[in-house]
């Protein structure tokens, strides 16, 4: 096979992603000094993709927050691992050793922190709690002023997730989570994350709500994945993008999903869109091999390339 044929074959297995404007300057600087230089060490993080069956397909619970470039403005609930995630709690479901195997990790402590952080962050940002009294299943009513206060304290790191559960003698229901994917931010980005995604269905009897102190500068809602990918203007996301642009003196830039969502989020949205139901999405076996798009130049423009 000729060299050109080899190149064509290789590129047929590539997926290209847009470099967001917020990262373009760093990308160009990276290209100027030579691709291949090691970037900053990524911080470990977890995110939860909560799904439910909608009228037209599977819907995902998503957030729009302009202040989180490493996670993308449009993302799933999640955040960085914290030392408090190591605190002991009543544990239900697969043990940390099993979770390490599920996540493809030989670091049991890291696997445990990743699972706890996933539940902690989704509770802070959405009010959904993967916990309940021992023997009674999952809690059905976790709204109200006292729960909102607990979420705020957890957000401010004034209390740990273990502390929240201990105050109510709740067990952490890890069996409600499924390993989904692992994505690492490309080398050129200043604030990198090694992000493990988990999947879960909306717990019966629970309702999502934004953290009260963040309600003014963020959006939380259900998004039909297939509609967002095929007809984005039939969803709320382009309007959120336009409003954010206007607030920052934007010039009416046309909506591009690549501007607001990371390659990991875009890929997972595609997985959700192809699923026949929320349970089917949750039940599918996943490859937890880390995915890291690399920076390249195509037609004179920087792009993110993922070998698929």
Number of C-alpha atoms within 10 A of each C-alpha: 6 7 8 9 10 11 10 11 12 12 15 11 10 14 14 17 20 18 19 21 12 13 15 17 14 14 26 16 12 18 17 9 9 9 15 12 11 9 15 14 12 17 15 19 26 27 28 28 28 23 26 20 16 14 7 10 20 26 26 25 22 23 23 23 20 18 11 14 19 17 27 23 21 27 24 25 26 27 23 17 22 16 9 16 21 18 12 11 18 15 16 15 14 15 13 20 16 15 24 20 13 17 27 16 16 12 14 17 15 19 22 19 22 30 27 23 27 29 26 30 26 24 27 25 23 21 22 24 25 24 24 20 16 15 8 10 13 21 18 15 13 18 14 8 9 10 16 20 13 20 25 19 16 19 18 11 12 10 15 21 27 21 18 18 18 15 8 10 16 24 24 25 21 20 13 20 22 23 22 24 21 23 21 21 24 23 22 24 20 17 17 21 22 20 26 24 28 24 20 23 20 20 19 10 10 16 15 20 18 19 20 12 10 12 11 9 11 17 18 21 16 18 23 25 27 20 17 20 15 10 10 19 13 12 16 14 22 18 14 19 22 17 14 17 15 13 8 9 9 11 9 11 10 10 16 13 21 17 19 26 23 24 27 22 22 18 13 18 22 15 13 23 22 15 17 12 18 22 15 12 21 23 13 11 10 14 12 17 12 13 19 19 22 18 23 15 13 11 6 7 12 18 21 21 21 17 14 11
